[in-house]
Amino acid sequence: MTLQTPNIRSVVVGVGSCLPERKVSNADLAAMVDTSDEWIVQRTGIRTRHIAGPGETTSTLATRAAERAIAAAGLQPSDIDLIVLATSTPDYTFPAAATQVQAALGITHGVAFDLQAVCSGFVFAVSTADKFLTSGSHKRALVIGAETFSRILDWEDRTTCVLFGDGAGAIVLEARGDDSGRGVLASRLRSDGRHRAKLYVDGGPSTTQTVGHLRMSGREVFKHAVGMVTDVMTDVFNDTGTSAADLDWFVPHQANERIIDASADKLGIPLSKIIKTVSMHGNTSAASIPLALATGVADGRIKPGQLVMIEAMGGGFTWGSALIRW
Ligand code: UT7
């Protein structure tokens, strides 16, 4: 459980995102594997996704999203003293993509590191950065979710290659001592490694010495997803004395529209309060929530003072939620 001291809160002061230039439609995929637009839309809600091209990597997308978030906050890169980058698809095994973003932004102070919790990565990164900021050790954090899952997909496996996309999103969190009530109010993180075989990558430096490909028993993941994310959302509601009725926006991980709708339905969150980008972006893993947040802020739906719930579930399994007074 995470309940911050009332005197310091991590307040969202800027949001940014970056998508690769190339858009790939379901029809494009149907020309490559035995699938159809109808199957993909019915089962997932996905219509298009962006796929990174040559020169576009996790750190270049992350850097662009970060620059936009810093600009939206009216800050300079030198104002940032903490970068937490959630990714499962770093440019290299090491160093951390976060340090490449740090260098690209010209930041030479503070600390930058990657965090790996697959699709839950952004929620884990928000919770982690919040703990740094509320402890008083750091002042302004860039929290980034950035992925190039296209580089770990088996493009001959129709059960996975139609589901994912690439992209990056970032928020700037600032430690504030005001009593506006804004900020990260609570977060809950969970994991259970017994579920490894349901969603994993079949390669790695210490096993195959290759990058490997994503493997998923989609039906098995689906079976656990709704229960897991609604459990941690309920925990966060209980931690903060709030309920689903208090939410202004529900910004879930964008893996599958059916999982999103079933989770909202279970907690009584109306469809009109859900920010959905899965149809445009596909599942971008750790990038999906900040991409959705950036979409909701850019189109004027998410406004300061509103109550926003984020949640995700993914490989590990990992799962988590965070409640933010925007
Ligand atoms: O982000 C991290 C967590 N990941 C997720 O949340 C993903 C969770 N899982 C899902 O979203 C869904 O399980 C999928 C979208 C992956 C699959 O939907 P489903 O309703 O669970 O379908 P299924 O796996 O049960 O497959 C149904 C049928 C199968 O054929 P049979 O065995 O019934 O004859 C598949 O072979 O659909 C077939 N199929 C396809 N058909 C056309 C699987 N992939 C495709 C495809 N195009 N791309």
Boltz pocket constraint, residues with backbone or C-beta under 6 A from the ligand:
constraints:
  - pocket:
      binder: B
      contacts: [[A, 34], [A, 35], [A, 36], [A, 39], [A, 40], [A, 43], [A, 44], [A, 119], [A, 158], [A, 159], [A, 160], [A, 162], [A, 163], [A, 217], [A, 218], [A, 219], [A, 220], [A, 221], [A, 222], [A, 225], [A, 255], [A, 256], [A, 259], [A, 283], [A, 285], [A, 313], [A, 314], [A, 315]]
      max_distance: 6.0
